Structures are given as C-alpha cells and as structure tokens.
C-alpha cells in the first residue's frame, strides 16, 4: 500500500511504468520525464526507450469544482514544495492505515468480509433462498495468497454488520488466458500463470497452465474456504478470449477468419473439460459489431457479432467460434 512504489501493485507489467504517486501528480498537470513502458507483458520497450508524459502540463481536475483540484492533495497525501514547486509525497502510507482507527488496514477483515455480508444481507432480504456468489480480489503483491473468503467469516453472524447466517454460498473466481487477453494475440507456446505470475514456454504450456490454475481455483480454493460441515461449490463466473486478435485480422478478411481465436478458445475450454470445472463463458453481446466490439472498455469477447448475421432464420448465424462453444 506504499504510494511511492509501483512493483507491488502490478500483476503483469504492461504499459507505463508509474507509481501511484506519479499517477496522482501526472493527473494534476505535472510533466514526467524518462517514464518507462512495457510493450508486452514483462518486456520493456526496445532499447529501454523512455517517454515524457503530459508535456503540456494539462490537469484532469477542474479548479471550479466543489472540491477544486486533486482530491488526494486535499487529503494531504502530497503537496507542491513551497520553494521549488515540485510535488512531494507527504503521506506514503495513506492507503495502508484505517482513516478512523489509524491501524494498519487488513483488506480482507476491514473491507472484503463486511462488503460480502452487507451485500448478502441486502439480497437475501428480498430473495431469502438466493445463492450468494463470492468473487475474490487478486492480491498483486502476493499473488500466491490471492484472497480466499472463509465461509465461517462470511456466513457466521457478526455483530459489526448483522445477525444473519448465510447458507448458500458459491465461490466464483474469474479466469482468463492472460497473455492472450492482454496482447490480443495467441501463441500456444506461451502462457502466464496468474497465481505465480510466471510465464511458461514450450509445447504444452497453455494446457499445463490452464489446467493447473483452473484446478487451483475450483478445487483447492473451494476446499480451503469450505467449513468442516459446509461444502462451498465453485463456479468460474467469467472466462473467455478476445476475438479482435492481431489488429482485428479476422475482420479485415471480410469472411470472418477466426482461426486464431478458435485455437485460443479451444485450448481454454479443453482445460475446463479436463478438470470438470463449471464455468460461465464471457460473453454473449447481442449488439456486437466490428467497430464497437462489446461496447465496454475496448473489449471484444462476444461469441456473437451482428455484423456476421447473414440469415435471421438461422439460429447460428452471427456466431463466432461455435465449433468450439457448441
């Protein structure tokens, strides 16, 4: 939680090499020089080339807004030096201590479990027999210790929140082929393990990583969070691959050459079959187009595209990689 270190916040290094503090001052109109860049996961820009960011000193904050200026500066996290005008960090551990108690924050205890219980209570008040999905957060500093909710902590009455006992809980992590998702390209000889964050290379890398991680998520983790008298099932609630690979090569062909996405999705779903794991394929977007994608954050994972719907009477028309999905 240190504001001046970037390594502990990164899962897979990609993009600008900025610390949280540098991100704050960059948004406040400060020009930053010699900023490193990762072109691909773990790979810096060729020749260790650096870049100057925000050379015109543009601020994203409106001075005429109610708070005016950077909210973190107003909380005393940083300020400009009176003599030099340079930004200086004042509270490096600002996000590591609880604002009310001053104690060091335990994300699991202070935020995750209270959120689960508040959310579950709100849902079960309206739907008493509802099943509650518990999706973990990823601990980027210690990925091997990725948060696993304890069924005892979530299900047992807690005076700090409410006195409700929750019985229908489902562990619901997400899983994606990180290398394929981030680079939007597919190479069956390369895979990144999101638990260890180590890259794997060579024949069988994809299948080896997929099956190991899926087994960890659905079997090991599920058992770890289950109580002595309560078995918590696991359901991977998001998994899939991007279809706009290699600069949207499939779209340029006109006929929809999805050979690369098909291979990537086949490798992923084969691992689910090998582990007998339950999953939800992300996603089906009924208004997907080549230009707009899924309509969210540049994502393009839909197994259907309106641009390829040739026959409205054909149930499968517009489908993508259906030979793998169906």
N, C-alpha and C positions, 0 to 999 in steps of 0.2 A: 504493500500500500504506500510505498515511498513515491512522492510526486516527482522526484528528480531521477528516477531510474526507469528505463524502458524495458529491459530484458525480462523482468518478472511479470510484465503484463502481456507479453506476446505468446501466442500459441505457436503458430508457424510464421516466421519472419517474412513479411511481404509488404511492399510499399515503402513509404517514407519512414526513416529511422528517427522517430521523435519520442521524447519523454512526455508524460502528461503535462509537466510544467511548460515545456516548449510549445505544446499544443495550445495551452492557455494564452501564452503571450503572442503566439502567432495569430490567433483569432482576435487579439486586441490591437493589431496593427503593427506589431514588431517584425522587422525583417530578419530572417535567419539565414546564415550563410553556411556553406560546407555541410549540407544535410545529405546523408547517405540514402541510398534507395536500393531495395531488393526487387529485382526484375522478376524473379521466380522464387518459390519457397527456398530459403537458405542460401540463395545465390545473389550476391551483390551485383549492382550494375557493372558492366565490363570496365576494367581499369580503375575500379573504386571511384568512379566519377561522382562528384557531389554537385548539388544544385542550390541556388539561392531561392528561398521561398518568400512570397509576399514582398517583392521588391518595391512595390508602390506604397507599402505600409497601410493597407486597407483594413479597417476594423469591421468585424461582423456585428458589433454591438451598436445600438442606437443610443446616442447621448441623451435624446429627448424622451427615452423610455422611462417608465416609473422608477426603475432602479438605476438606469443610466450606467453604461459601461459594463465591464466584465464582472459577472456575479462572484467569481472566485476572488477577485481583487477586493470586492466589497466585504467578503468574509475574512479578509486578512491573510489569504493564502500567499499572496505575492504583492509587491508594490514596486514602483519605479524609485530608484535611488535618487535622493534629493540633489546630490551633487552631479552625478553623471547622467541621470535619466534612464540608465539601464535597468531592466527588470531584475528584481532579486527575490528569491524564494524565502518566505518568512516562516511558513508552517509546513515543512516537508512531510510530517506525519499527520496532516489534517484529516485524511480519509481513513487513517488507521485507528483513531480514537473516537469513542462514542461522544456525540455532542452534549449529551445530558450528564452522563456519569464520568466522562473523562477516561474511562477504562479502555483498554485495547479491544478493538472490535473482533468478535468471532462471527464471521458471516453466517455460519450455519445456525448458531444459537440466537443471534440478535436479529437476523433478517429472514433467513430461509424458512425455519420452522414456524415462526409467527405468521409469515405470509401463507404457508400451506394451511395452517389451522384456520386463519381468518377466511381464506378462500373456500375451504371445505365447508366451514360452518354456513357461509352465505349460500352455497349451492344446496346443501342438504336441508336447509330450512324450506326451500321451495321444492326440492326433489329428494325426499327422505331416503330413497333407495339408490341414489346416484353413486356411480363408481367415480372415485377421485383419482385423476392422473397426476403423478408426481414426477415432474421433469427436473433433472439435476442441472446445476450450473457446472461449468468446466473451470477447474482451478488451474489457470495458466501458469502459476508459479510452481505448483506441484501437481502436474497433470496426472501422475500416478495415484494421487489422492483425490481425484475428482469426487466432488461431493456425492455421497450416497445417503439419502434420508433414512433415518431409523424409524421403523414402523412404530416402535414404542414412543418415540418423541412426538411423532405426528398424530398417532391415534389415541394416545393416553390423555385424559383430561388435564388441563393446565390452567391454574388459577390466573395466570397472567393474560389469558386470552378468553377461554370459555370452558365450559364443563362438558362439552360434547365428546363422545367417543366415536371415532370413525372406523368402520369395519371393512369397507370395500375400497381398498387402495390398490393402485396399479402403478408399478414403476415404469416410466415412459421416457427413456432417453432418445436422443436423435443420433443418427449415424450417416455420414456421407464419406465418399471417397475423396479425401481432402485434396490430393494432388489434382485430380480431375476437376473438382469443383472450383478450386482457386485459379488454376491455369486455363481452364476451359479447353483442355486438350487431353488426349488419352494415350497412355503408354503402358502396356500390360507388364512391362518390366520394372515399373516404378510404383511405389505405394508409400504413403505416410501413415504411420501408426499414431492416431490422435491421443492414445493413452501415454505412450512413452515419448511421442513427438520425434521419433527417429525415422528417417527414410529407409526404405528397404528396396533392394535392387535385385534384378536377375529373374530367370524363369520361375514362375510360381509366386512372385512377390505379392501380386494382387490377391490371389486366393488365400495365401498364408495370412496376410494382414487382415483381410475381411473376416475370415472365419475366426481368427483369434479374438478380434475386437468384438464381434457380434456375440461370441460365446461369453466374453467377459461382461458385456452389457446385460445380456439376457439371463445368464445362468449365475455367474459369480456374484454380480451385483445384486440380483434378485434374492439370492440366498443370504447375502450379507445384511440386507435391510429387513429380512423377514424375522419375526419373533419366534420364540420356541413353540407357540401354539397357532401361529398365523403365517400362512404361506402367501407371499406377495407375488402375483404373476408379473411378467414383464412384457411390454409391448413397445417396440421401436416405433414412435409416432411420426417420425419423418425420416425418409431415406429416398434417394433418387440421384439423377445425374443431369448435367446441363446438356441441352441439345444444340446450343449455338457454339459448338466447338470449332477450333481453328478458324477464327474470324468468320463464323457463320458459313462455313464452306457448304454445308448441306443446302442452305437457302440459295446460294449462288448457282447451284446446278439446276434449279428450277423444278426438277422432278422429285426432289427430296431424297438426296443420297445420305442416309443416316447410318452408314456402315460403322463409323467410329462410335457414335452414341449407342448403337446396338451392342457393340462389343463391350463397352463400358458397363452398360446396364446388365448385360448377361453375366459378366463377372461378379457384379454386386449381388444379383438375385440368386445366382448359383450358390453363393456363400450362405444366404438365408436358408435355402433348401438344405444345404449340408448340415446346418446347425439346428434345423427345425424350429427356427425362431419366428415369432409373429411380428408383422410389421405393417406400416401404412405407407404406401408409395406416394411420394410427393412429386407431382401433383396432377390434378385434372383442372385445367383452366378453360372454360367453355368459350371465352372470347380472346384466346391467344392468337396473336398474329406475329409474323416475322419481324415487323418493325417495332412492335410494342412489347413482345415477349409476354411474360406473365402479368405485366403491368405493375410490378413491385420490385423496386431496388435493383433493376437490371437483371432480374432472374429469368431463366428460360428453361424450366424443368417440366413443363406440361407434356403429358402423353397425348395431348390432342392439340391441333392447330386449325383454326378456322380457315387459314389460307390454303390448306390442303384438303378441305372438304369439297370433293368433286361431285358426290352423289348424295343428296339429302335422304334418299331412301335406304342408303347403305349404312348400317349401324357402325361399321368400322371406318367409314370414310372420314378422313381427317386425323386418324390415329397415327401415332408415331412409335416405332419400335414395338408394335403389337405382337410380333413374332416372339418377343421375349416376355412381354407383360401377360399375354393371354395364356 
